[in-house]
Amino acid sequence: MYFKQNDYFTGGKFVLVFYLAAIDNDESKNKFEYIYHKYYRFMLRTASSIIRDFSLAEDAVHETFVQLLKEIDSLRIDNEKSLQSYLYILTRERTIDFLRK
C-alpha cells in the first residue's frame, strides 16, 4: 500500500500537539517529536499490512504512540536500526492487540 506525503498528516500536527502536551520535559518532547516525524509513515505501513483498513491502521498507530508516551523517558534513539526494529515490533503488537478488541 502506498501513502502520499500528506496521508501521514491526517490529523498529524494537530494530534502531535496533544501527545507533546502529555510529556513533561523538553528532551523527551524532542525525542517523541523526532520519532513521530521520522517513523509515523513506517508505523502506519506496518499497521496497514496487518489490518488492511487505513482508518483502523491509524487507530492502531495512535495506540502505539500512546504506549510510546509511557516509555519515552527510557527510550534510546541513538541507534536507528535498533529503534526502527523496536517500533516495528511495538506497532505490530499494538495492532494485533487492537484487532483482538
C-alpha positions in Angstrom: 0.0 0.0 0.0 1.4 3.4 -0.9 0.8 6.5 1.2 1.0 10.0 -0.2 3.1 12.6 1.6 0.0 14.2 3.2 -1.5 11.0 4.3 0.6 10.9 7.5 -0.7 14.3 8.5 -4.3 13.1 8.7 -4.7 14.8 12.0 -0.9 14.9 12.1 0.4 18.1 13.6 -2.8 18.6 15.5 -2.5 15.2 17.1 1.2 15.7 17.8 0.4 18.7 19.9 -1.8 16.6 22.2 0.9 13.9 22.5 3.5 16.6 23.4 1.3 18.1 26.0 1.4 14.9 27.9 5.2 15.0 28.2 6.9 16.9 31.0 10.4 17.7 29.8 11.8 19.2 26.6 14.3 16.4 26.0 11.5 13.8 25.9 9.3 16.1 23.8 12.1 16.5 21.3 12.7 12.7 21.2 9.0 12.0 20.8 8.6 14.6 18.0 11.6 13.1 16.2 10.1 9.6 16.4 6.7 10.9 15.2 8.0 12.8 12.2 10.6 10.2 11.2 8.7 6.9 11.8 4.9 7.7 11.6 4.7 6.5 7.9 6.7 3.4 8.6 4.5 2.6 11.6 1.3 3.2 9.5 2.6 0.9 6.8 3.3 -1.7 9.4 -0.2 -1.5 10.9 -1.8 -1.4 7.4 -0.1 -4.5 6.4 -1.9 -6.3 9.2 -5.2 -4.5 9.3 -5.6 -3.5 5.7 -8.0 -0.7 6.6 -6.4 2.7 6.7 -8.6 4.2 9.4 -8.2 1.2 11.7 -4.4 1.3 11.0 -4.3 4.9 12.1 -6.1 4.0 15.3 -3.6 1.2 16.0 -0.7 3.6 15.4 -2.3 6.1 17.7 -2.4 3.4 20.4 1.3 2.6 19.7 2.1 6.3 20.2 0.2 6.3 23.5 2.4 3.4 24.6 5.5 5.3 23.5 4.4 8.2 25.7 4.7 5.9 28.7 8.2 4.8 27.6 9.7 7.9 26.1 12.0 8.8 29.0 13.8 5.5 28.8 13.7 5.1 25.0 17.0 5.5 23.2 17.1 7.0 19.7 20.8 6.9 19.1 20.7 3.6 17.2 18.4 4.0 14.2 18.3 0.3 13.3 17.5 -0.7 16.8 14.9 2.0 17.2 13.2 1.0 13.9 13.2 -2.6 14.9 11.6 -1.8 18.3 9.0 0.4 16.7 8.1 -2.3 14.2 7.7 -4.9 16.9 5.7 -2.5 19.2 3.5 -1.4 16.3 2.9 -5.0 15.2 2.0 -6.0 18.8 -0.3 -3.0 19.4 -2.0 -3.6 16.0 -2.7 -7.2 16.9 -4.0 -6.2 20.3 -6.2 -3.6 18.5 -7.7 -6.4 16.3 -8.4 -8.5 19.4 -10.6 -5.8 20.9 
